[in-house]
Amino acid sequence: MTEAIQKVRRTLTGRVVSDKMQKTVTVLVERRVKHPIGKIVTRSRKYAAHVDGLEAGAGDMVQIEECAPVSKTKAWRVIRVVEKARTI
């Protein structure tokens, strides 16, 4: 009866577009939506995500997870770096 119920947290994958803040990165998440006429449209949204202990830089592909609000604009945290940005 006293089982702990875990809330299902949403996870998204996106690209880091800014890492200029301390312990925060801006992640651009793109998704494809079908337009009523039939063409495929790309919708995008930026999320502020909390980074703690991970090295996520601009251009990296990261996975973010919903969490309790860390600040006014941050309610997501970086779980892992999926792919590092290529350096030229």
Order of alpha helices (4+ residues) and beta strands (2+ residues): beta-beta-beta-beta-beta
